[in-house]
């Protein structure tokens, strides 16, 4: 194994930290892991190395910084730090300033801070990763890959809001879209699976995790996506509401004196699966309750998941409008890759498009499985493709650090 092209990739999400050391030439993963349920009393960090997996419980107050500090210490212990040539970071929002990946500078840091209001659950977490990596590896180039970059090909009629045009030209208020590295990666993998050129492949990619989004990809390019100015628009998510009537916000402010911060907390941190179920933002917990014995919890969990699945199905159907043809629907993300229940509930509501699942194939498509899950008489293919945002980030980090 050559160590000359090893890249440390940090992907800080709203409640998780995915990480890996990847050889950007061979795609070999040297070490990888996931810190999840950060900020809760169930937070853990799991590290896979040399075929072995170690899981460590994190204290609740550690959150993202504690997970990163633990990872850096582990890399030093395993003598992997000296093999790194760059650190690649996922950053959610680049606004209109960044349309591609860049090397971190003071200007880049300031712009990420400036756009944090557009991604309040993510950009601050992304910055923690960048600053911790700068402190731990001060001589390595740091590269950021923006979630918004892939969606810069959206046509104007897809990204413009029907509000005063001056708010776009003067303040940049428009739809940007997110999860770009994930949508890009799985669309490329779908094209390979279908034995087509990406430039000839049109798919609807469905990224379902704590954050959720859908993307219509026409001949390899993003032409519409469900998230907008911020990651709060679109689907129901773990703690985010997704689409709501703007009048709801005005009503809460005028009738109940909600402040801007209270509205922000409500829509980003207290809504979605958590708000509907009053139990959890974790799909696994809600699925357990649906099949459990507690009638009240069953009803609460089922309602949350029913709303979640209905919104996904509705978006999939609507995104056929953006495409000239449809080669496949692709599920990815933690929920999309692992929840046969969610996939079945979503596809069952698309019978008008004659899309059907094979029950046995759907149930087997979990824990890294890749493949088709549609029934023989389904009009369109349905794929489950594990996302690999880290690989996309590693490639960009290697390219930019070498050019520097």
C-alpha positions in Angstrom: 0.0 0.0 0.0 1.4 3.4 -1.0 1.0 6.1 1.7 1.8 9.0 -0.6 -1.8 9.7 -1.6 -3.5 9.1 1.8 -6.2 11.6 2.6 -7.9 12.1 5.9 -11.6 12.8 5.2 -13.9 14.4 7.8 -17.6 14.5 7.2 -19.3 16.3 10.1 -23.0 16.0 10.0 -25.6 17.5 12.4 -25.5 14.5 14.7 -22.7 12.4 13.3 -19.1 12.3 12.2 -18.0 10.0 9.4 -14.3 9.7 8.8 -11.8 7.7 6.8 -8.2 7.6 5.7 -8.4 6.9 1.9 -5.7 6.3 -0.7 -7.0 8.7 -3.3 -5.3 6.7 -6.1 -6.3 3.2 -5.3 -9.5 4.0 -3.4 -8.3 1.7 -0.6 -9.7 2.6 2.8 -7.0 2.4 5.4 -9.2 3.2 8.4 -12.7 4.4 8.7 -15.4 4.9 11.3 -18.5 6.7 12.5 -19.3 8.7 15.5 -23.1 8.8 15.8 -25.9 10.1 18.0 -23.7 12.9 19.0 -25.1 15.2 21.6 -27.1 12.4 23.2 -26.3 10.0 26.0 -26.0 7.2 23.4 -23.1 8.8 21.5 -20.5 6.4 20.3 -17.5 6.3 18.0 -16.7 3.1 16.0 -13.4 2.7 14.3 -12.6 -0.1 11.7 -8.9 -0.9 11.2 -7.2 -4.1 9.9 -10.5 -6.0 9.9 -11.3 -5.2 13.5 -14.0 -2.8 14.8 -13.7 -0.9 18.1 -16.6 0.9 19.6 -16.2 3.5 22.4 -18.9 5.4 24.3 -18.6 9.1 24.2 -19.8 11.4 27.0 -22.7 13.6 26.0 -20.8 16.9 26.4 -18.0 15.7 24.0 -20.2 16.0 20.9 -18.2 16.7 17.6 -15.0 18.0 19.1 -14.6 15.1 21.5 -15.1 12.6 18.6 -12.5 14.4 16.5 -10.0 14.6 19.3 -10.4 10.8 19.9 -9.9 10.1 16.2 -6.7 12.2 16.0 -5.3 10.5 19.1 -6.1 7.1 17.6 -4.4 8.0 14.3 -1.2 8.9 16.2 -1.4 5.7 18.2 -1.6 3.6 15.0 1.2 5.6 13.4 -1.0 6.7 10.5 -0.6 10.5 11.0 2.7 10.7 9.0 1.1 9.0 6.0 -1.4 11.8 5.4 -0.8 14.3 2.6 -4.1 16.4 3.0 -7.3 16.6 4.9 -10.6 16.9 3.1 -13.7 18.3 4.7 -17.3 18.2 3.8 -18.9 21.7 4.1 -22.6 22.0 3.6 -23.1 25.6 2.4 -20.9 27.5 0.0 -23.5 30.1 -1.0 -22.8 31.6 -4.4 -19.2 32.3 -3.5 -18.0 28.7 -3.9 -19.1 26.6 -6.9 -16.3 24.1 -6.5 -13.9 22.7 -3.9 -11.2 24.9 -2.5 -8.1 24.9 -0.3 -8.8 26.4 3.2 -7.7 30.0 3.7 -8.7 32.7 6.2 -11.1 34.0 3.5 -12.7 30.5 3.1 -13.1 30.2 6.9 -14.8 33.6 7.1 -17.2 32.8 4.2 -18.2 29.5 5.9 -18.9 31.4 9.1 -20.9 34.0 7.1 -23.1 31.3 5.5 -23.6 29.4 8.8 -27.0 31.1 9.2 -28.1 29.2 6.0 -27.0 25.8 7.5 -27.2 26.2 11.3 -27.0 22.5 12.0 -24.1 21.8 9.8 -21.7 24.7 8.9 -20.7 25.2 12.6 -20.1 21.4 12.9 -18.0 21.5 9.7 -15.9 24.3 11.1 -15.2 22.3 14.2 -13.7 19.6 12.0 -11.6 22.1 10.0 -10.2 23.9 13.0 -9.5 20.7 14.9 -7.6 19.3 11.8 -5.7 22.6 11.4 -4.6 22.3 15.0 -3.7 18.6 14.8 -2.1 18.7 11.3 -0.8 22.3 10.8 1.4 21.5 7.8 -1.2 19.6 5.8 -3.3 21.3 3.1 -7.0 21.5 4.2 -9.5 21.2 1.4 -13.3 21.8 1.6 -15.8 20.2 -0.7 -19.2 22.0 -0.7 -22.5 20.2 -0.8 -24.0 22.9 -2.9 -21.5 22.7 -5.8 -23.1 19.7 -7.7 -26.4 21.6 -7.9 -25.0 24.7 -9.7 -26.3 23.1 -12.9 -29.9 23.6 -11.9 -31.8 25.8 -14.4 -32.9 29.2 -13.2 -36.6 28.2 -13.2 -35.7 25.5 -10.7 -33.6 27.5 -8.3 -35.4 30.8 -8.3 -38.0 31.6 -5.6 -41.2 33.4 -6.7 -40.3 36.4 -4.5 -39.0 39.9 -5.3 -36.2 39.3 -7.8 -34.1 41.9 -6.1 -33.7 39.6 -3.1 -31.8 37.2 -5.4 -29.7 39.8 -7.3 -28.9 41.8 -4.2 -28.8 39.2 -1.4 -28.4 35.8 -3.2 -31.7 34.4 -1.9 -32.3 31.3 -4.1 -32.4 27.5 -3.9 -29.0 26.0 -3.6 -29.5 22.3 -2.7 -27.4 20.0 -0.6 -26.0 16.5 -0.2 -24.4 17.2 -3.6 -21.4 14.8 -3.1 -23.8 12.0 -2.2 -26.2 12.6 -5.2 -23.2 12.9 -7.5 -21.6 9.7 -6.3 -24.6 7.5 -6.4 -25.7 8.8 -9.8 -22.2 7.9 -11.2 -22.5 4.5 -9.7 -26.0 4.0 -11.1 -24.7 4.8 -14.6 -22.0 2.2 -14.2 -24.5 -0.4 -13.0 -26.8 0.4 -15.9 -23.8 0.2 -18.3 -24.5 3.7 -19.5 -22.5 6.9 -19.7 -23.3 9.4 -16.9 -24.1 11.9 -19.6 -26.9 9.6 -20.9 -28.3 8.6 -17.5 -31.3 10.2 -15.8 -32.2 9.1 -12.3 -34.0 10.3 -9.2 -31.6 9.9 -6.2 -33.2 9.7 -2.7 -30.8 10.5 0.1 -32.4 9.6 3.4 -30.7 10.0 6.7 -31.0 12.4 9.6 -31.0 15.0 6.8 -33.0 14.0 3.7 -33.1 15.3 0.1 -34.1 14.2 -3.4 -32.4 15.1 -6.6 -33.6 14.9 -10.2 -30.5 14.2 -12.4 -30.9 14.6 -16.1 -28.1 13.1 -18.2 -25.7 13.3 -15.3 -26.5 16.9 -14.1 -28.6 18.1 -11.2 -31.7 19.8 -12.6 -33.7 20.0 -9.4 -33.4 19.1 -5.7 -35.6 19.3 -2.7 -33.5 21.4 -0.3 -33.4 25.1 -1.0 -31.7 28.2 0.4 -31.0 26.1 3.6 -31.2 22.4 4.3 -34.6 23.0 6.0 -36.7 22.9 2.8 -38.2 19.8 1.2 -38.6 16.4 2.9 -39.4 15.6 6.5 -36.1 14.9 8.3 -34.8 13.8 11.7 -35.4 17.1 13.5 -36.2 19.4 10.5 -39.8 20.1 9.3 -39.1 20.3 5.6 -41.8 22.2 3.6 -44.2 24.3 5.7 -46.5 27.2 4.8 -44.6 30.5 5.3 -47.8 31.8 6.8 -47.2 29.4 9.7 -44.1 31.4 10.7 -45.9 34.7 10.5 -48.8 33.3 12.5 -46.5 32.1 15.3 -44.7 35.4 15.4 -47.9 37.6 15.4 -50.2 35.4 17.6 -47.7 33.8 20.0 -44.8 36.2 20.0 -42.3 33.7 18.7 -38.8 35.2 18.2 -36.7 34.4 15.2 -34.5 32.1 17.3 -37.6 30.2 18.6 -38.7 29.8 15.0 -35.3 28.6 14.0 -35.1 26.1 16.9 -38.6 24.9 16.1 -38.1 24.2 12.4 -34.5 22.9 12.6 -34.3 21.1 16.0 -37.7 20.3 17.3 -39.6 19.2 14.2 -39.4 16.3 11.7 -39.6 12.8 13.0 -38.8 14.0 16.5 -41.5 16.6 16.6 -44.2 14.3 15.1 -43.4 11.3 17.2 -42.4 13.1 20.4 -40.0 10.2 20.8 -36.9 10.3 18.7 -35.3 11.6 15.5 -33.8 8.2 14.9 -35.7 6.1 12.3 -34.5 2.9 13.9 -36.1 3.8 17.2 -39.4 4.7 15.5 -39.4 1.4 13.5 -38.9 -0.5 16.7 -41.9 1.3 18.2 -44.1 0.6 15.2 -43.5 -3.1 15.7 -43.6 -2.9 19.5 -46.4 -3.7 22.0 -47.0 -0.1 23.4 -50.1 1.1 21.5 -49.6 4.8 22.2 -45.9 4.7 21.1 -46.9 2.6 18.1 -49.4 5.2 16.9 -47.0 8.1 17.5 -44.2 6.4 15.6 -46.4 5.2 12.8 -47.8 8.7 12.2 -44.3 10.2 12.0 -43.1 7.5 9.6 -46.3 7.8 7.5 -45.8 11.5 7.0 -42.1 11.0 6.3 -42.7 8.3 3.6 -45.6 10.2 2.0 -43.5 13.3 1.5 -40.7 11.2 -0.1 -43.1 9.5 -2.5 -44.7 12.8 -3.4 -41.4 14.3 -4.3 -40.3 11.3 -6.3 -43.5 11.5 -8.4 -43.1 15.3 -8.9 -39.5 15.0 -10.0 -40.5 13.0 -13.1 -41.5 16.4 -14.4 -37.9 17.6 -14.5 -36.7 14.6 -16.5 -37.0 13.6 -20.2 -36.7 10.0 -19.2 -36.1 7.9 -16.1 -33.6 5.1 -15.8 -33.9 4.4 -12.1 -34.8 5.5 -8.6 -31.8 5.3 -6.3 -32.1 5.0 -2.5 -29.0 6.0 -0.4 -28.1 7.4 3.0 -28.3 5.7 6.4 -32.1 5.2 6.1 -32.3 4.8 2.4 -29.6 2.0 2.4 -30.8 0.1 5.5 -34.5 0.5 6.0 -36.5 -2.0 3.9 -39.6 -0.8 5.8 -39.2 2.9 4.6 -38.4 1.9 1.0 -41.4 -0.4 0.9 -43.7 2.3 2.3 -42.5 4.9 -0.2 -42.7 2.7 -3.3 -46.1 1.4 -2.3 -47.4 4.9 -2.9 -46.0 5.1 -6.5 -48.3 2.5 -8.0 -49.7 5.1 -10.5 -46.2 5.1 -12.0 -46.2 1.3 -12.0 -43.2 1.1 -9.7 -43.1 -2.0 -7.6 -40.6 -3.7 -5.2 -39.6 -7.4 -4.9 -40.2 -8.0 -1.2 -37.3 -10.5 -0.9 -34.8 -8.3 -2.7 -35.8 -5.3 -0.7 -35.4 -7.1 2.6 -31.9 -8.3 1.6 -30.7 -4.8 0.6 -29.2 -3.7 3.9 -25.8 -3.1 5.5 -23.8 -2.1 2.4 -25.7 -4.2 -0.1 -25.8 -2.8 -3.7 -28.3 -3.7 -6.3 -31.8 -3.7 -7.8 -34.8 -4.3 -5.7 -37.7 -3.8 -8.1 -40.2 -6.4 -9.0 -40.0 -8.1 -12.5 -43.1 -6.2 -13.7 -42.0 -2.8 -12.4 -41.8 -0.1 -15.1 -38.7 1.5 -13.6 -35.6 0.1 -11.9 -35.2 0.8 -8.1 -31.6 0.6 -6.8 -30.0 0.7 -3.4 -26.5 2.2 -3.7 -24.4 2.9 -0.6 -23.1 6.4 -0.8 -19.4 7.2 -0.5 -19.1 11.0 0.0 -15.7 10.3 1.5 -14.3 9.0 -1.8 -15.5 12.1 -3.7 -13.9 14.3 -1.0 -10.6 12.4 -1.1 -10.3 12.8 -4.8 -10.9 16.5 -4.7 -8.5 17.0 -1.7 -5.8 15.0 -3.5 -6.2 17.0 -6.8 -6.2 20.4 -5.1 -3.3 19.7 -2.7 -1.2 18.3 -5.5 -1.8 21.4 -7.6 -0.9 23.6 -4.7 
